[in-house]
Amino acid sequence: MVASNELDPTYFIETARILFEVIADISKELGIKFEFANLGGGIGIPYEPDQKPVPYDVIAKGVKEEYDKIISANGLAPLKIYLECGRVITGPYGYLISKVRHLKHTYKDFVGMDATMANLMRPGVYGAYHHITVTGKENQPHDHTYDVTGSLCENNDKFAIDRKLPEIEIGDILAMHDAGAHGHAMGFNYNGKLRSAEILLREDGSAVQIRRAETMEDYFATLDFEGLENFK
């Protein structure tokens, strides 16, 4: 893997070149026939509005050129090419939808959500950026500055710090973008938080629940209550 969330297509082409050269060298020295080359993952997505998506055609053209120069030229074709593209396939197509429960105005303005970092941990753990839309206010001026927080007893339970957004009111619905790869997949039950349901939005505008919300019964499902009787 080149790097996590890389947006420069030339890095993937360079990785292919290095890997093809290693394959050619080993094949020449040891007579090994390789079946495939795995270029790994790391293809990024444009989390921030001013970022551009990775141009796949540029990667494809560059990798093919290196393939022809190294693999085909050394009689090593055909060689299958594998990529691991979990983030680019799932990331942009998932949203965390959360309702505003609290507003706090002290030395700065805070927006308290009913979601927490248990639902989307990237911003809280390592400061990752996820764009936020206040639904129904998309065209209003972003003239207020907020910290958007969850309800855990941790000071890093935040989805955004000093984020410019339209004026927010209790009951507003916020959509946190690009949560498809690291939302539910990285969810956890810290502080007794139960994981939320997942809704699939279809092309025709209809929606269907594909994962129900967790219950308290789910939370305690693996606990051996009968075994606890032995400690009385």
N, C-alpha and C positions, 0 to 999 in steps of 0.2 A: 504494500500500500504506500502510495506517495506520501500522503499526509491526510489528516482528517479535514474534510470539507474544503478541499482545494478547488479553486475556481480558474486557475490558469491551465489551459489545455496542453501547453507545451510540456508540463511536468509529466503528464501521462505518456506522451510520445517518448520523452527521454527515458522513462521507466521501461517502456517496451524495448527501446534500443539496447539498454543495459542487459535486460533479461535475454533478449535474442542473442546477444554476443556471448553471454555465459553459456547458453544452450549450444551455440555453434562450437565454442571452445571445448566443452565437455564431450560433445558428440565426436569431435575430431580426435581427442586424446583417448577416449575410452570406448568409442564405437557404440555409445548408447543412443537408441532411437527414442526421442521424446514424443509423447502423444499430444501434450497440450502445454500451453504457457498461461499461467494465471497472473494477470496484471493487477489483481487485487481490487481494492475499493478506494474510497477517499474522494470520489467525485462529489463536489459540493453543490449546494443550492443557494440561491440569492436570498438570504434571510433579511437583508436590509434593502429598502426600496430602490436605492441607487446602484445596487449590484446587478450584474448581468448573469444569466444562466450560462453554464458551460456549453460551448458549441460542439455538439457531438460529431458534426461532420468534420470539424477540424481535427478532432482526435482520430476519427476513423481514417481520414486521408493520411495523417502523419504516421499512424501505426502501420498502415498498409505499405507506405514507402519504406519504412524500416524493415518490414517483413520481407519485401521483395529484395532489398539490398543484402539482407543477412540470411534469412531462412531459405528463401527460394534460391538465392545465388549459391548456397552451399549444399543444395540438394536435400534439404531437410523438410521440404513441404510434402504433404500437407501437415500443418501444425494447427491444432485447435487453439482458439484464443478465448479465455474465460475472463469475465469481469464480475466483481461483486458490488452491485449497485443498490444496496438497500436504502440508503438515504434518498437518492434522487428518485427512486420509484415511489417511496411512501411519504417522504418528508413534506413536500409541498401540498399534499392532499389531505392533511389532517389539521383540524383546528380544535383548540381547547376553548369551549364556550362557558363563560362564567358570569354570574350576576353580582352586581355591586351590593354589598351588605352594609358597609360602613363608610363614612367619610370623617376624616380627622384633620383639623386645621390647627397646627401648632407652629413650630419653627419652619415647617414645610407642610405641604398638603399630601395626605395619604388617602389612597383608595383601597378599601378592604374588600376582597373578593370571597365568594363561597368556595372557590378552588384554592388549592395550596400547591407548594412545591412537590407534594406527594403525587400530584397530577402531571406536573411538568417541572422536572427538577433542574434542567440545564441552566436557567438564569440564576437560580439560587446557589448552585454548586460551583459554577465557574463563570458566572457573569455573561452567559451567552445571550445574544440579542434575538428576541422574537418580536416581530412587528405586532402592534395591537390596533385593532379597529373598534371604535365605539359604534356599535351597530345603530343605524338610523341617524347618525351624526357624521357620516362620512364626508359631507361637503361643508361642515362647519369649520371655522378657523381653529387651528391647533394653538390656542393662546393661553393654555393653562399648563402648569408643570406639576406632575404628580410622581410620587412613588406608588407603584401598584403592588399591593401586598396580598399575601394569603393570611390564613388564620392559625398557623402553627406558632408555637412558643419559641421561635427561632428568629433572630434578627436578620438572617439571610433568606427568609421566606418571602422573596420578592420576585415579581415578574418583570419589573422595570424600575429604574431609578432615574429621577429627573427627566421623565419622558413628557414631551410636548403632546398634549391631547386636547380635544374639545372639552368644554366644561362638563363635568360628570356629576350625575345625580344618583342617589340611591335607587336601585331598581334597574339601572342601565345594564345592558348586556354587552360584555366585551368579548371579542373574538381574538384569540392569540394564534397567530399564523404559524404554519410550518411545524406543526406538532406531531405529524404523522409517524416520524421515525423514532422519536425519543419522548413520546408522551406516555401512553399506556404501557408501552414496552419497558419503560424505566420507572413505572409507578411503584409505590410502596405503601405500607400501612403504618408508618410512624405516627405516634400520638393517637393511634386508634382511628386514623382516617381510612375510610373505605373507598375503594376505587370506583370510579364513575362508570356509567353506561357508555356505550359507543353507538352512534347513529350513522348509518350509511346514507349519504345523499346521492340519489340516482340522477342520471342525465336528464330524465324527464321532469325533474323537480320534486319527485316523491322521496320520502324518507322511510327507512326501516331500521328498527333496532337490531343490531347484530351482536351486541354483548350487553347483558343486563348489568345493572349496578350491583355491587357487592352488598351483602347483608351482614348483620352481626353473626348469624349462623355460619356464614362463610369465614368470618374472622376467627372464630373459635373451632373451626372444623377439624383441625389437626391436633387439638388439645385433648389429651387422654384424661377426662374427668374421673373415670373409674380408677385410673392409676393414682390420682391425687388422694383418693380415699386412704391409701396405704400410709400417708404421711400424717394422718390424724393422731 
